[in-house]
Amino acid sequence: MPLSSRRATAALVLLGVSTFSFVTIEVLPIGLLTVIADDLHRSRSQVGLLVTGYAAVVVLASLPLARLTHHLPRRLVLSGTLGVLTVATALSAAAPSYELLFAARLVIALSQALFWSIAPPIATSLFPPEFRGRVVARLAIGTALAPILGIPLGTWLGEQAGWRVPFVVMTVLGAAACVGVVVLLPRTEVADSPSRRGSAPDRRRYVVLLVTSAVGVTGFLTFNTYVTPFLLDITGFTPGALGPMLMASGAGGLAGTLIVGRVLDRYPWGAVVIPLGLLTVCLFLLFALGQVQVVTVALIALIGLAFSGLAVATQSRTLHVAPGSTDIASAGTSSAFNVGIAAGAFVGGALIDHTSVRAVALVGGLLTAAAALVMLSEPLLTRRRANDPSAILKPLDVTGVGREHSRS
């Protein structure tokens, strides 16, 4: 029995709260780095590992966990994931030592690895298929709000009341989302929802999308990981101006999420290509004009807008071209994004160690341009596939979804 519109919307809001919680909890130690380091008597680099280790677990665990839980009811898996988030975040808040905090963070990372695999397909299953792109964009509002509200407020609260307090607040938020999901989501089994399969399955398009995502995110993070030294050393902003600058980027990200949601269902391919093109232009302009403060402010906001639009469009495209289970396809896209995050930080770090920090904008732009070219090649690959009789096969069934569905 389908959900009522009001109940489906409430469930989507709670899923958005969950995305907000995961993103805030993942990045919060960066804002509280000095406070945590002083309290636990650890170096700042060791506290930085709380984020690095987290990202590594997401990369490594996304696909295995998606496969392992594929045959379980979605409501059970999602509520269990949010339950783990709640308990592990509470352990983080109470951790008496760095080692226990690190272990609790890795458990949260495991729950996030699974969450990003299942949340988009679950959200889209609540609404008619023709609104799939719009639903993904609304789900991503929580992600866009995290850098605007969650991380700044969490950092401020941690500086005022101690770093454990923001984790207590996030524990309560996670628990509320978990309870709400149990109450609102239907008891839908594996084969019951079309959202568990791509609406236009295509293995080659999916591979192109993975490569595009990894390279494009690497380009963005090559610059964005080191945006602070760029703004200080190249643009000449004072440290006091960094907060408003990063807020401008976050506001642009929220705008990008809202804008792309209006066009995703009509132009799914263009919604990936255009943000990559905008990222490329903005990064090249930053390399050329980064010392002009007014121009830099506008470009930073546009970069935030473009990247958020790209992230939403990529997830929506994944659900469209997934060659088998959308859960496993989403896990692959999540891994590609996290590979890009790690690679971007590495490339940017190598650049500022051996050249000027200004180079991160140029190299970032070259990488996003390469990603755009990869995505632009997709129609050619699709045309070749259509003309190849050997390629006219059943969609890749990596999980047995098709077999189950045919028996139902």
ABEGO torsion letter per residue (X at the ends): XBBBAAAAAAAAAAAAAAAAAAAAAAAAAAAAAAAAAAAAGBBAAAAAAAAAAAAAAAAAAAAAAAAAAAABBAAAAAAAAAAAAAAAAAAAAABABAAAAAAAAAAAAAAAAAAAAAAAAAAAAABBAAAAAAAAAAAAAAAAAAAAAAAAAAAAAAAAAEAAAAAAAAAAAAAAAAAAAAAABBBBBAAABAAABBABBBAAAAAAAAAAAAAAAAAAAAAAAAAAAAAAAAAGBBAAAAAAAAAAAAAAAAAAAAAAAAAAAABAAAAAAAAAAAAAAAAAAAAAAAABAAAAAAAAAAAAAAAAAAAAAAAAAAAAABABBAAAAAAAAAAAAAAAAAAAAAAAAAAAAABBAAAAAAAAAAAAAAAAAAAAAAAAAAAAAAABAAABBBBBBAAGAAAAAAAX
